[in-house]
Amino acid sequence: MKIHKAGYSIILVAFLLFSSLIALLVYTNARAIVFYPLLTFFILLFAFVIRFFRKPKRNIQFNEKEVFAPADGTIVTIEEVEETEFIKEKCIQVSIFMSVWNVHINWFPVIGKIIQLLHFDGRYMAAWLPKSSHENERSVVVIETVNSGKILVKQIAGALARRIITYAKPNDACQAGQELGFIRFGSRVDILLPLGSTIHVNLDQKVTGGLTKIADLPK
């Protein structure tokens, strides 16, 4: 299993911390009834940290009209919204909630060019709440598609997340399935699509980043 680079420092800190705690238990001759449950707990917690930063290999097929899920998780929103900050027009919003058990890599959902990138500090409410889209810490990426106008991808921090990583840079070309970034621990990704897009997912559906087609862009 490959580990994502976003987790290197956290895994190292966790290893040093757990090793120190185990060494302390050994040094103080902790009783078996205390030592072994704590040892098991530390091992399981460390395994969880490693698993959280896993980097799966995915073979992605795409074309310029297809929109793929930008993250693993569950569809929590499909609705028409008025986007007033960046695209400034009505859009279809599809939101994916990522639990701590999901892969937390984010992928570009379409082929296009990055025309705007912004980061906003904010709150850390539960990511499944609708107002988290506007009030939580978030990173916004606006992409000009090949022939279907602009789409917006929003990385949103959740109640546990405190670090959004975005690899996108303005004026870079992007491909569907290319890494966009990473969000540490529970979080959410919104994607805003042009009206007329054909949606292929349903509420509460589980999706896989870079593999599940969520929409076709309008012609």
PyMOL commands that place a pseudoatom at each C-alpha (Angstrom):
pseudoatom trace, name=CA, resn=MET, resi=1, chain=A, elem=C, hetatm=0, pos=[0.000, 0.000, 0.000]
pseudoatom trace, name=CA, resn=LYS, resi=2, chain=A, elem=C, hetatm=0, pos=[1.378, 3.389, -1.006]
pseudoatom trace, name=CA, resn=ILE, resi=3, chain=A, elem=C, hetatm=0, pos=[1.258, 6.300, 1.431]
pseudoatom trace, name=CA, resn=HIS, resi=4, chain=A, elem=C, hetatm=0, pos=[0.362, 9.812, 0.260]
pseudoatom trace, name=CA, resn=LYS, resi=5, chain=A, elem=C, hetatm=0, pos=[2.995, 12.480, 0.850]
pseudoatom trace, name=CA, resn=ALA, resi=6, chain=A, elem=C, hetatm=0, pos=[0.458, 14.572, 2.797]
pseudoatom trace, name=CA, resn=GLY, resi=7, chain=A, elem=C, hetatm=0, pos=[0.737, 12.041, 5.594]
pseudoatom trace, name=CA, resn=TYR, resi=8, chain=A, elem=C, hetatm=0, pos=[4.515, 11.699, 5.948]
pseudoatom trace, name=CA, resn=SER, resi=9, chain=A, elem=C, hetatm=0, pos=[4.957, 14.212, 8.780]
pseudoatom trace, name=CA, resn=ILE, resi=10, chain=A, elem=C, hetatm=0, pos=[1.835, 13.114, 10.676]
pseudoatom trace, name=CA, resn=ILE, resi=11, chain=A, elem=C, hetatm=0, pos=[2.797, 9.436, 10.472]
pseudoatom trace, name=CA, resn=LEU, resi=12, chain=A, elem=C, hetatm=0, pos=[6.295, 10.241, 11.734]
pseudoatom trace, name=CA, resn=VAL, resi=13, chain=A, elem=C, hetatm=0, pos=[4.934, 12.256, 14.669]
pseudoatom trace, name=CA, resn=ALA, resi=14, chain=A, elem=C, hetatm=0, pos=[2.430, 9.492, 15.497]
pseudoatom trace, name=CA, resn=PHE, resi=15, chain=A, elem=C, hetatm=0, pos=[5.185, 6.858, 15.395]
pseudoatom trace, name=CA, resn=LEU, resi=16, chain=A, elem=C, hetatm=0, pos=[7.448, 8.856, 17.710]
pseudoatom trace, name=CA, resn=LEU, resi=17, chain=A, elem=C, hetatm=0, pos=[4.589, 9.612, 20.102]
pseudoatom trace, name=CA, resn=PHE, resi=18, chain=A, elem=C, hetatm=0, pos=[3.326, 6.040, 20.331]
pseudoatom trace, name=CA, resn=SER, resi=19, chain=A, elem=C, hetatm=0, pos=[6.865, 4.653, 20.610]
pseudoatom trace, name=CA, resn=SER, resi=20, chain=A, elem=C, hetatm=0, pos=[7.578, 7.041, 23.489]
pseudoatom trace, name=CA, resn=LEU, resi=21, chain=A, elem=C, hetatm=0, pos=[4.375, 6.074, 25.287]
pseudoatom trace, name=CA, resn=ILE, resi=22, chain=A, elem=C, hetatm=0, pos=[5.098, 2.364, 24.892]
pseudoatom trace, name=CA, resn=ALA, resi=23, chain=A, elem=C, hetatm=0, pos=[8.667, 2.892, 26.123]
pseudoatom trace, name=CA, resn=LEU, resi=24, chain=A, elem=C, hetatm=0, pos=[7.278, 4.737, 29.148]
pseudoatom trace, name=CA, resn=LEU, resi=25, chain=A, elem=C, hetatm=0, pos=[4.965, 1.837, 29.940]
pseudoatom trace, name=CA, resn=VAL, resi=26, chain=A, elem=C, hetatm=0, pos=[7.882, -0.594, 29.735]
pseudoatom trace, name=CA, resn=TYR, resi=27, chain=A, elem=C, hetatm=0, pos=[10.110, 1.653, 31.837]
pseudoatom trace, name=CA, resn=THR, resi=28, chain=A, elem=C, hetatm=0, pos=[7.512, 1.977, 34.593]
pseudoatom trace, name=CA, resn=ASN, resi=29, chain=A, elem=C, hetatm=0, pos=[6.824, -1.786, 34.588]
pseudoatom trace, name=CA, resn=ALA, resi=30, chain=A, elem=C, hetatm=0, pos=[3.148, -1.266, 33.878]
pseudoatom trace, name=CA, resn=ARG, resi=31, chain=A, elem=C, hetatm=0, pos=[0.984, -4.201, 34.893]
pseudoatom trace, name=CA, resn=ALA, resi=32, chain=A, elem=C, hetatm=0, pos=[-0.056, -6.567, 32.104]
pseudoatom trace, name=CA, resn=ILE, resi=33, chain=A, elem=C, hetatm=0, pos=[-3.716, -5.633, 32.562]
pseudoatom trace, name=CA, resn=VAL, resi=34, chain=A, elem=C, hetatm=0, pos=[-2.738, -2.036, 31.704]
pseudoatom trace, name=CA, resn=PHE, resi=35, chain=A, elem=C, hetatm=0, pos=[0.142, -2.594, 29.284]
pseudoatom trace, name=CA, resn=TYR, resi=36, chain=A, elem=C, hetatm=0, pos=[-1.455, -4.933, 26.745]
pseudoatom trace, name=CA, resn=PRO, resi=37, chain=A, elem=C, hetatm=0, pos=[-4.752, -3.053, 26.251]
pseudoatom trace, name=CA, resn=LEU, resi=38, chain=A, elem=C, hetatm=0, pos=[-2.822, 0.211, 25.808]
pseudoatom trace, name=CA, resn=LEU, resi=39, chain=A, elem=C, hetatm=0, pos=[-0.343, -1.451, 23.449]
pseudoatom trace, name=CA, resn=THR, resi=40, chain=A, elem=C, hetatm=0, pos=[-3.222, -2.805, 21.366]
pseudoatom trace, name=CA, resn=PHE, resi=41, chain=A, elem=C, hetatm=0, pos=[-4.901, 0.616, 21.335]
pseudoatom trace, name=CA, resn=PHE, resi=42, chain=A, elem=C, hetatm=0, pos=[-1.704, 2.388, 20.175]
pseudoatom trace, name=CA, resn=ILE, resi=43, chain=A, elem=C, hetatm=0, pos=[-1.100, -0.174, 17.420]
pseudoatom trace, name=CA, resn=LEU, resi=44, chain=A, elem=C, hetatm=0, pos=[-4.676, 0.096, 16.135]
pseudoatom trace, name=CA, resn=LEU, resi=45, chain=A, elem=C, hetatm=0, pos=[-4.584, 3.896, 16.238]
pseudoatom trace, name=CA, resn=PHE, resi=46, chain=A, elem=C, hetatm=0, pos=[-1.274, 3.969, 14.366]
pseudoatom trace, name=CA, resn=ALA, resi=47, chain=A, elem=C, hetatm=0, pos=[-2.677, 1.544, 11.773]
pseudoatom trace, name=CA, resn=PHE, resi=48, chain=A, elem=C, hetatm=0, pos=[-5.670, 3.873, 11.336]
pseudoatom trace, name=CA, resn=VAL, resi=49, chain=A, elem=C, hetatm=0, pos=[-3.371, 6.869, 10.743]
pseudoatom trace, name=CA, resn=ILE, resi=50, chain=A, elem=C, hetatm=0, pos=[-1.412, 4.939, 8.104]
pseudoatom trace, name=CA, resn=ARG, resi=51, chain=A, elem=C, hetatm=0, pos=[-4.595, 3.721, 6.424]
pseudoatom trace, name=CA, resn=PHE, resi=52, chain=A, elem=C, hetatm=0, pos=[-6.045, 7.232, 6.355]
pseudoatom trace, name=CA, resn=PHE, resi=53, chain=A, elem=C, hetatm=0, pos=[-3.184, 8.441, 4.160]
pseudoatom trace, name=CA, resn=ARG, resi=54, chain=A, elem=C, hetatm=0, pos=[-3.313, 5.512, 1.739]
pseudoatom trace, name=CA, resn=LYS, resi=55, chain=A, elem=C, hetatm=0, pos=[-2.861, 6.281, -1.957]
pseudoatom trace, name=CA, resn=PRO, resi=56, chain=A, elem=C, hetatm=0, pos=[-4.753, 3.831, -4.175]
pseudoatom trace, name=CA, resn=LYS, resi=57, chain=A, elem=C, hetatm=0, pos=[-3.792, 3.255, -7.791]
pseudoatom trace, name=CA, resn=ARG, resi=58, chain=A, elem=C, hetatm=0, pos=[-6.655, 4.061, -10.144]
pseudoatom trace, name=CA, resn=ASN, resi=59, chain=A, elem=C, hetatm=0, pos=[-6.808, 3.700, -13.919]
pseudoatom trace, name=CA, resn=ILE, resi=60, chain=A, elem=C, hetatm=0, pos=[-8.972, 6.563, -15.119]
pseudoatom trace, name=CA, resn=GLN, resi=61, chain=A, elem=C, hetatm=0, pos=[-10.618, 6.933, -18.534]
pseudoatom trace, name=CA, resn=PHE, resi=62, chain=A, elem=C, hetatm=0, pos=[-12.112, 10.301, -19.474]
pseudoatom trace, name=CA, resn=ASN, resi=63, chain=A, elem=C, hetatm=0, pos=[-13.189, 12.683, -22.220]
pseudoatom trace, name=CA, resn=GLU, resi=64, chain=A, elem=C, hetatm=0, pos=[-13.857, 16.423, -22.294]
pseudoatom trace, name=CA, resn=LYS, resi=65, chain=A, elem=C, hetatm=0, pos=[-17.611, 16.132, -21.632]
pseudoatom trace, name=CA, resn=GLU, resi=66, chain=A, elem=C, hetatm=0, pos=[-17.471, 13.779, -18.643]
pseudoatom trace, name=CA, resn=VAL, resi=67, chain=A, elem=C, hetatm=0, pos=[-17.335, 14.881, -15.012]
pseudoatom trace, name=CA, resn=PHE, resi=68, chain=A, elem=C, hetatm=0, pos=[-15.901, 12.433, -12.492]
pseudoatom trace, name=CA, resn=ALA, resi=69, chain=A, elem=C, hetatm=0, pos=[-16.223, 12.421, -8.722]
pseudoatom trace, name=CA, resn=PRO, resi=70, chain=A, elem=C, hetatm=0, pos=[-13.480, 14.636, -7.233]
pseudoatom trace, name=CA, resn=ALA, resi=71, chain=A, elem=C, hetatm=0, pos=[-13.448, 12.580, -4.014]
pseudoatom trace, name=CA, resn=ASP, resi=72, chain=A, elem=C, hetatm=0, pos=[-14.459, 9.311, -2.389]
pseudoatom trace, name=CA, resn=GLY, resi=73, chain=A, elem=C, hetatm=0, pos=[-17.544, 9.552, -0.206]
pseudoatom trace, name=CA, resn=THR, resi=74, chain=A, elem=C, hetatm=0, pos=[-21.317, 9.929, -0.160]
pseudoatom trace, name=CA, resn=ILE, resi=75, chain=A, elem=C, hetatm=0, pos=[-23.476, 12.301, -2.221]
pseudoatom trace, name=CA, resn=VAL, resi=76, chain=A, elem=C, hetatm=0, pos=[-25.196, 14.624, 0.273]
pseudoatom trace, name=CA, resn=THR, resi=77, chain=A, elem=C, hetatm=0, pos=[-26.428, 17.434, -2.010]
pseudoatom trace, name=CA, resn=ILE, resi=78, chain=A, elem=C, hetatm=0, pos=[-27.771, 17.703, -5.562]
pseudoatom trace, name=CA, resn=GLU, resi=79, chain=A, elem=C, hetatm=0, pos=[-29.478, 21.038, -6.114]
pseudoatom trace, name=CA, resn=GLU, resi=80, chain=A, elem=C, hetatm=0, pos=[-29.670, 24.148, -8.262]
pseudoatom trace, name=CA, resn=VAL, resi=81, chain=A, elem=C, hetatm=0, pos=[-27.952, 27.125, -6.628]
pseudoatom trace, name=CA, resn=GLU, resi=82, chain=A, elem=C, hetatm=0, pos=[-27.162, 30.741, -7.445]
pseudoatom trace, name=CA, resn=GLU, resi=83, chain=A, elem=C, hetatm=0, pos=[-23.359, 31.087, -7.350]
pseudoatom trace, name=CA, resn=THR, resi=84, chain=A, elem=C, hetatm=0, pos=[-22.620, 34.762, -6.670]
pseudoatom trace, name=CA, resn=GLU, resi=85, chain=A, elem=C, hetatm=0, pos=[-18.890, 34.876, -5.872]
pseudoatom trace, name=CA, resn=PHE, resi=86, chain=A, elem=C, hetatm=0, pos=[-16.951, 33.350, -8.765]
pseudoatom trace, name=CA, resn=ILE, resi=87, chain=A, elem=C, hetatm=0, pos=[-18.979, 31.924, -11.654]
pseudoatom trace, name=CA, resn=LYS, resi=88, chain=A, elem=C, hetatm=0, pos=[-21.837, 34.352, -10.928]
pseudoatom trace, name=CA, resn=GLU, resi=89, chain=A, elem=C, hetatm=0, pos=[-24.651, 32.342, -12.448]
pseudoatom trace, name=CA, resn=LYS, resi=90, chain=A, elem=C, hetatm=0, pos=[-27.031, 29.514, -11.623]
pseudoatom trace, name=CA, resn=CYS, resi=91, chain=A, elem=C, hetatm=0, pos=[-25.319, 26.137, -11.292]
pseudoatom trace, name=CA, resn=ILE, resi=92, chain=A, elem=C, hetatm=0, pos=[-26.012, 22.568, -10.261]
pseudoatom trace, name=CA, resn=GLN, resi=93, chain=A, elem=C, hetatm=0, pos=[-24.239, 21.777, -7.003]
pseudoatom trace, name=CA, resn=VAL, resi=94, chain=A, elem=C, hetatm=0, pos=[-23.181, 18.217, -6.209]
pseudoatom trace, name=CA, resn=SER, resi=95, chain=A, elem=C, hetatm=0, pos=[-21.617, 17.712, -2.779]
pseudoatom trace, name=CA, resn=ILE, resi=96, chain=A, elem=C, hetatm=0, pos=[-19.630, 14.713, -1.533]
pseudoatom trace, name=CA, resn=PHE, resi=97, chain=A, elem=C, hetatm=0, pos=[-19.135, 14.080, 2.183]
pseudoatom trace, name=CA, resn=MET, resi=98, chain=A, elem=C, hetatm=0, pos=[-15.873, 12.314, 3.037]
pseudoatom trace, name=CA, resn=SER, resi=99, chain=A, elem=C, hetatm=0, pos=[-15.834, 10.382, 6.312]
pseudoatom trace, name=CA, resn=VAL, resi=100, chain=A, elem=C, hetatm=0, pos=[-12.614, 9.494, 8.124]
pseudoatom trace, name=CA, resn=TRP, resi=101, chain=A, elem=C, hetatm=0, pos=[-12.831, 6.031, 6.510]
pseudoatom trace, name=CA, resn=ASN, resi=102, chain=A, elem=C, hetatm=0, pos=[-12.656, 7.367, 2.948]
pseudoatom trace, name=CA, resn=VAL, resi=103, chain=A, elem=C, hetatm=0, pos=[-9.549, 8.033, 0.878]
pseudoatom trace, name=CA, resn=HIS, resi=104, chain=A, elem=C, hetatm=0, pos=[-8.959, 11.777, 1.309]
pseudoatom trace, name=CA, resn=ILE, resi=105, chain=A, elem=C, hetatm=0, pos=[-7.143, 12.544, -1.930]
pseudoatom trace, name=CA, resn=ASN, resi=106, chain=A, elem=C, hetatm=0, pos=[-9.041, 14.987, -4.174]
pseudoatom trace, name=CA, resn=TRP, resi=107, chain=A, elem=C, hetatm=0, pos=[-8.965, 14.662, -7.959]
pseudoatom trace, name=CA, resn=PHE, resi=108, chain=A, elem=C, hetatm=0, pos=[-9.734, 17.083, -10.786]
pseudoatom trace, name=CA, resn=PRO, resi=109, chain=A, elem=C, hetatm=0, pos=[-13.194, 16.148, -12.101]
pseudoatom trace, name=CA, resn=VAL, resi=110, chain=A, elem=C, hetatm=0, pos=[-12.786, 17.466, -15.673]
pseudoatom trace, name=CA, resn=ILE, resi=111, chain=A, elem=C, hetatm=0, pos=[-10.362, 18.398, -18.427]
pseudoatom trace, name=CA, resn=GLY, resi=112, chain=A, elem=C, hetatm=0, pos=[-9.714, 22.133, -18.536]
pseudoatom trace, name=CA, resn=LYS, resi=113, chain=A, elem=C, hetatm=0, pos=[-7.616, 25.067, -17.380]
pseudoatom trace, name=CA, resn=ILE, resi=114, chain=A, elem=C, hetatm=0, pos=[-7.399, 26.524, -13.866]
pseudoatom trace, name=CA, resn=ILE, resi=115, chain=A, elem=C, hetatm=0, pos=[-8.376, 30.188, -14.044]
pseudoatom trace, name=CA, resn=GLN, resi=116, chain=A, elem=C, hetatm=0, pos=[-8.825, 31.026, -10.357]
pseudoatom trace, name=CA, resn=LEU, resi=117, chain=A, elem=C, hetatm=0, pos=[-7.627, 29.657, -7.015]
pseudoatom trace, name=CA, resn=LEU, resi=118, chain=A, elem=C, hetatm=0, pos=[-8.537, 31.090, -3.604]
pseudoatom trace, name=CA, resn=HIS, resi=119, chain=A, elem=C, hetatm=0, pos=[-8.267, 29.953, 0.023]
pseudoatom trace, name=CA, resn=PHE, resi=120, chain=A, elem=C, hetatm=0, pos=[-10.548, 31.144, 2.837]
pseudoatom trace, name=CA, resn=ASP, resi=121, chain=A, elem=C, hetatm=0, pos=[-10.088, 30.702, 6.568]
pseudoatom trace, name=CA, resn=GLY, resi=122, chain=A, elem=C, hetatm=0, pos=[-13.250, 29.806, 8.415]
pseudoatom trace, name=CA, resn=ARG, resi=123, chain=A, elem=C, hetatm=0, pos=[-15.020, 27.663, 10.963]
pseudoatom trace, name=CA, resn=TYR, resi=124, chain=A, elem=C, hetatm=0, pos=[-14.877, 23.890, 11.440]
pseudoatom trace, name=CA, resn=MET, resi=125, chain=A, elem=C, hetatm=0, pos=[-18.503, 22.807, 11.557]
pseudoatom trace, name=CA, resn=ALA, resi=126, chain=A, elem=C, hetatm=0, pos=[-19.544, 19.289, 10.605]
pseudoatom trace, name=CA, resn=ALA, resi=127, chain=A, elem=C, hetatm=0, pos=[-18.902, 18.998, 6.863]
pseudoatom trace, name=CA, resn=TRP, resi=128, chain=A, elem=C, hetatm=0, pos=[-22.304, 17.494, 6.044]
pseudoatom trace, name=CA, resn=LEU, resi=129, chain=A, elem=C, hetatm=0, pos=[-24.086, 20.695, 7.123]
pseudoatom trace, name=CA, resn=PRO, resi=130, chain=A, elem=C, hetatm=0, pos=[-25.135, 22.852, 4.117]
pseudoatom trace, name=CA, resn=LYS, resi=131, chain=A, elem=C, hetatm=0, pos=[-23.731, 26.079, 5.611]
pseudoatom trace, name=CA, resn=SER, resi=132, chain=A, elem=C, hetatm=0, pos=[-20.267, 24.503, 5.863]
pseudoatom trace, name=CA, resn=SER, resi=133, chain=A, elem=C, hetatm=0, pos=[-19.909, 25.319, 2.142]
pseudoatom trace, name=CA, resn=HIS, resi=134, chain=A, elem=C, hetatm=0, pos=[-19.792, 29.030, 2.981]
pseudoatom trace, name=CA, resn=GLU, resi=135, chain=A, elem=C, hetatm=0, pos=[-18.605, 29.233, 6.586]
pseudoatom trace, name=CA, resn=ASN, resi=136, chain=A, elem=C, hetatm=0, pos=[-15.899, 26.571, 6.984]
pseudoatom trace, name=CA, resn=GLU, resi=137, chain=A, elem=C, hetatm=0, pos=[-12.261, 26.809, 5.938]
pseudoatom trace, name=CA, resn=ARG, resi=138, chain=A, elem=C, hetatm=0, pos=[-12.251, 26.143, 2.193]
pseudoatom trace, name=CA, resn=SER, resi=139, chain=A, elem=C, hetatm=0, pos=[-10.237, 26.252, -0.996]
pseudoatom trace, name=CA, resn=VAL, resi=140, chain=A, elem=C, hetatm=0, pos=[-11.950, 27.230, -4.263]
pseudoatom trace, name=CA, resn=VAL, resi=141, chain=A, elem=C, hetatm=0, pos=[-10.711, 26.187, -7.711]
pseudoatom trace, name=CA, resn=VAL, resi=142, chain=A, elem=C, hetatm=0, pos=[-12.426, 27.564, -10.832]
pseudoatom trace, name=CA, resn=ILE, resi=143, chain=A, elem=C, hetatm=0, pos=[-11.824, 25.583, -14.027]
pseudoatom trace, name=CA, resn=GLU, resi=144, chain=A, elem=C, hetatm=0, pos=[-12.545, 26.624, -17.618]
pseudoatom trace, name=CA, resn=THR, resi=145, chain=A, elem=C, hetatm=0, pos=[-13.680, 23.480, -19.427]
pseudoatom trace, name=CA, resn=VAL, resi=146, chain=A, elem=C, hetatm=0, pos=[-12.967, 22.784, -23.090]
pseudoatom trace, name=CA, resn=ASN, resi=147, chain=A, elem=C, hetatm=0, pos=[-16.368, 23.771, -24.495]
pseudoatom trace, name=CA, resn=SER, resi=148, chain=A, elem=C, hetatm=0, pos=[-18.859, 23.940, -21.623]
pseudoatom trace, name=CA, resn=GLY, resi=149, chain=A, elem=C, hetatm=0, pos=[-17.956, 27.034, -19.634]
pseudoatom trace, name=CA, resn=LYS, resi=150, chain=A, elem=C, hetatm=0, pos=[-16.725, 27.147, -16.050]
pseudoatom trace, name=CA, resn=ILE, resi=151, chain=A, elem=C, hetatm=0, pos=[-17.055, 24.721, -13.178]
pseudoatom trace, name=CA, resn=LEU, resi=152, chain=A, elem=C, hetatm=0, pos=[-16.086, 25.259, -9.555]
pseudoatom trace, name=CA, resn=VAL, resi=153, chain=A, elem=C, hetatm=0, pos=[-14.536, 22.762, -7.143]
pseudoatom trace, name=CA, resn=LYS, resi=154, chain=A, elem=C, hetatm=0, pos=[-14.589, 23.611, -3.447]
pseudoatom trace, name=CA, resn=GLN, resi=155, chain=A, elem=C, hetatm=0, pos=[-12.521, 21.718, -0.845]
pseudoatom trace, name=CA, resn=ILE, resi=156, chain=A, elem=C, hetatm=0, pos=[-14.148, 22.198, 2.563]
pseudoatom trace, name=CA, resn=ALA, resi=157, chain=A, elem=C, hetatm=0, pos=[-12.654, 21.410, 5.962]
pseudoatom trace, name=CA, resn=GLY, resi=158, chain=A, elem=C, hetatm=0, pos=[-14.819, 19.486, 8.418]
pseudoatom trace, name=CA, resn=ALA, resi=159, chain=A, elem=C, hetatm=0, pos=[-15.074, 19.312, 12.193]
pseudoatom trace, name=CA, resn=LEU, resi=160, chain=A, elem=C, hetatm=0, pos=[-11.854, 17.275, 12.422]
pseudoatom trace, name=CA, resn=ALA, resi=161, chain=A, elem=C, hetatm=0, pos=[-9.969, 18.695, 9.460]
pseudoatom trace, name=CA, resn=ARG, resi=162, chain=A, elem=C, hetatm=0, pos=[-7.570, 21.572, 10.001]
pseudoatom trace, name=CA, resn=ARG, resi=163, chain=A, elem=C, hetatm=0, pos=[-5.512, 21.427, 6.850]
pseudoatom trace, name=CA, resn=ILE, resi=164, chain=A, elem=C, hetatm=0, pos=[-6.566, 21.707, 3.226]
pseudoatom trace, name=CA, resn=ILE, resi=165, chain=A, elem=C, hetatm=0, pos=[-3.828, 21.015, 0.697]
pseudoatom trace, name=CA, resn=THR, resi=166, chain=A, elem=C, hetatm=0, pos=[-4.329, 22.231, -2.887]
pseudoatom trace, name=CA, resn=TYR, resi=167, chain=A, elem=C, hetatm=0, pos=[-1.815, 21.396, -5.611]
pseudoatom trace, name=CA, resn=ALA, resi=168, chain=A, elem=C, hetatm=0, pos=[-3.604, 23.410, -8.304]
pseudoatom trace, name=CA, resn=LYS, resi=169, chain=A, elem=C, hetatm=0, pos=[-1.994, 26.568, -9.673]
pseudoatom trace, name=CA, resn=PRO, resi=170, chain=A, elem=C, hetatm=0, pos=[-3.626, 29.329, -11.750]
pseudoatom trace, name=CA, resn=ASN, resi=171, chain=A, elem=C, hetatm=0, pos=[-3.218, 28.932, -15.537]
pseudoatom trace, name=CA, resn=ASP, resi=172, chain=A, elem=C, hetatm=0, pos=[-2.231, 25.258, -15.244]
pseudoatom trace, name=CA, resn=ALA, resi=173, chain=A, elem=C, hetatm=0, pos=[-3.958, 22.746, -17.486]
pseudoatom trace, name=CA, resn=CYS, resi=174, chain=A, elem=C, hetatm=0, pos=[-5.732, 19.937, -15.648]
pseudoatom trace, name=CA, resn=GLN, resi=175, chain=A, elem=C, hetatm=0, pos=[-6.882, 16.450, -16.546]
pseudoatom trace, name=CA, resn=ALA, resi=176, chain=A, elem=C, hetatm=0, pos=[-9.717, 14.464, -15.015]
pseudoatom trace, name=CA, resn=GLY, resi=177, chain=A, elem=C, hetatm=0, pos=[-8.175, 12.111, -12.484]
pseudoatom trace, name=CA, resn=GLN, resi=178, chain=A, elem=C, hetatm=0, pos=[-5.104, 14.253, -11.845]
pseudoatom trace, name=CA, resn=GLU, resi=179, chain=A, elem=C, hetatm=0, pos=[-4.511, 15.022, -8.152]
pseudoatom trace, name=CA, resn=LEU, resi=180, chain=A, elem=C, hetatm=0, pos=[-6.059, 18.322, -7.083]
pseudoatom trace, name=CA, resn=GLY, resi=181, chain=A, elem=C, hetatm=0, pos=[-5.188, 18.116, -3.400]
pseudoatom trace, name=CA, resn=PHE, resi=182, chain=A, elem=C, hetatm=0, pos=[-5.787, 16.442, -0.060]
pseudoatom trace, name=CA, resn=ILE, resi=183, chain=A, elem=C, hetatm=0, pos=[-7.937, 17.205, 2.998]
pseudoatom trace, name=CA, resn=ARG, resi=184, chain=A, elem=C, hetatm=0, pos=[-6.802, 15.787, 6.312]
pseudoatom trace, name=CA, resn=PHE, resi=185, chain=A, elem=C, hetatm=0, pos=[-9.580, 13.931, 8.179]
pseudoatom trace, name=CA, resn=GLY, resi=186, chain=A, elem=C, hetatm=0, pos=[-13.371, 14.341, 7.784]
pseudoatom trace, name=CA, resn=SER, resi=187, chain=A, elem=C, hetatm=0, pos=[-14.346, 16.854, 5.108]
pseudoatom trace, name=CA, resn=ARG, resi=188, chain=A, elem=C, hetatm=0, pos=[-16.419, 17.630, 2.017]
pseudoatom trace, name=CA, resn=VAL, resi=189, chain=A, elem=C, hetatm=0, pos=[-16.016, 18.550, -1.650]
pseudoatom trace, name=CA, resn=ASP, resi=190, chain=A, elem=C, hetatm=0, pos=[-18.576, 20.612, -3.601]
pseudoatom trace, name=CA, resn=ILE, resi=191, chain=A, elem=C, hetatm=0, pos=[-18.610, 20.761, -7.379]
pseudoatom trace, name=CA, resn=LEU, resi=192, chain=A, elem=C, hetatm=0, pos=[-20.717, 23.374, -9.194]
pseudoatom trace, name=CA, resn=LEU, resi=193, chain=A, elem=C, hetatm=0, pos=[-21.648, 22.491, -12.769]
pseudoatom trace, name=CA, resn=PRO, resi=194, chain=A, elem=C, hetatm=0, pos=[-23.292, 24.460, -15.595]
pseudoatom trace, name=CA, resn=LEU, resi=195, chain=A, elem=C, hetatm=0, pos=[-27.070, 24.270, -15.909]
pseudoatom trace, name=CA, resn=GLY, resi=196, chain=A, elem=C, hetatm=0, pos=[-27.965, 21.667, -18.496]
pseudoatom trace, name=CA, resn=SER, resi=197, chain=A, elem=C, hetatm=0, pos=[-25.440, 19.155, -17.192]
pseudoatom trace, name=CA, resn=THR, resi=198, chain=A, elem=C, hetatm=0, pos=[-26.817, 15.616, -17.030]
pseudoatom trace, name=CA, resn=ILE, resi=199, chain=A, elem=C, hetatm=0, pos=[-26.415, 14.247, -13.502]
pseudoatom trace, name=CA, resn=HIS, resi=200, chain=A, elem=C, hetatm=0, pos=[-25.704, 10.512, -13.143]
pseudoatom trace, name=CA, resn=VAL, resi=201, chain=A, elem=C, hetatm=0, pos=[-25.666, 10.143, -9.345]
pseudoatom trace, name=CA, resn=ASN, resi=202, chain=A, elem=C, hetatm=0, pos=[-28.299, 10.166, -6.613]
pseudoatom trace, name=CA, resn=LEU, resi=203, chain=A, elem=C, hetatm=0, pos=[-28.475, 11.368, -3.022]
pseudoatom trace, name=CA, resn=ASP, resi=204, chain=A, elem=C, hetatm=0, pos=[-26.818, 8.981, -0.531]
pseudoatom trace, name=CA, resn=GLN, resi=205, chain=A, elem=C, hetatm=0, pos=[-24.945, 7.213, -3.327]
pseudoatom trace, name=CA, resn=LYS, resi=206, chain=A, elem=C, hetatm=0, pos=[-21.375, 6.106, -2.582]
pseudoatom trace, name=CA, resn=VAL, resi=207, chain=A, elem=C, hetatm=0, pos=[-18.880, 7.404, -5.153]
pseudoatom trace, name=CA, resn=THR, resi=208, chain=A, elem=C, hetatm=0, pos=[-15.222, 6.738, -5.899]
pseudoatom trace, name=CA, resn=GLY, resi=209, chain=A, elem=C, hetatm=0, pos=[-12.960, 9.651, -6.766]
pseudoatom trace, name=CA, resn=GLY, resi=210, chain=A, elem=C, hetatm=0, pos=[-11.748, 9.656, -10.349]
pseudoatom trace, name=CA, resn=LEU, resi=211, chain=A, elem=C, hetatm=0, pos=[-13.818, 6.579, -11.248]
pseudoatom trace, name=CA, resn=THR, resi=212, chain=A, elem=C, hetatm=0, pos=[-17.507, 7.371, -10.681]
pseudoatom trace, name=CA, resn=LYS, resi=213, chain=A, elem=C, hetatm=0, pos=[-18.968, 9.529, -13.450]
pseudoatom trace, name=CA, resn=ILE, resi=214, chain=A, elem=C, hetatm=0, pos=[-21.221, 12.077, -11.771]
pseudoatom trace, name=CA, resn=ALA, resi=215, chain=A, elem=C, hetatm=0, pos=[-22.311, 14.118, -14.811]
pseudoatom trace, name=CA, resn=ASP, resi=216, chain=A, elem=C, hetatm=0, pos=[-22.018, 14.924, -18.496]
pseudoatom trace, name=CA, resn=LEU, resi=217, chain=A, elem=C, hetatm=0, pos=[-21.448, 18.584, -19.330]
pseudoatom trace, name=CA, resn=PRO, resi=218, chain=A, elem=C, hetatm=0, pos=[-23.905, 20.327, -21.679]
pseudoatom trace, name=CA, resn=LYS, resi=219, chain=A, elem=C, hetatm=0, pos=[-23.015, 20.528, -25.348]
for i in range(1, 219): cmd.bond("trace and resi %d" % i, "trace and resi %d" % (i + 1))
show_as sticks, trace
zoom trace
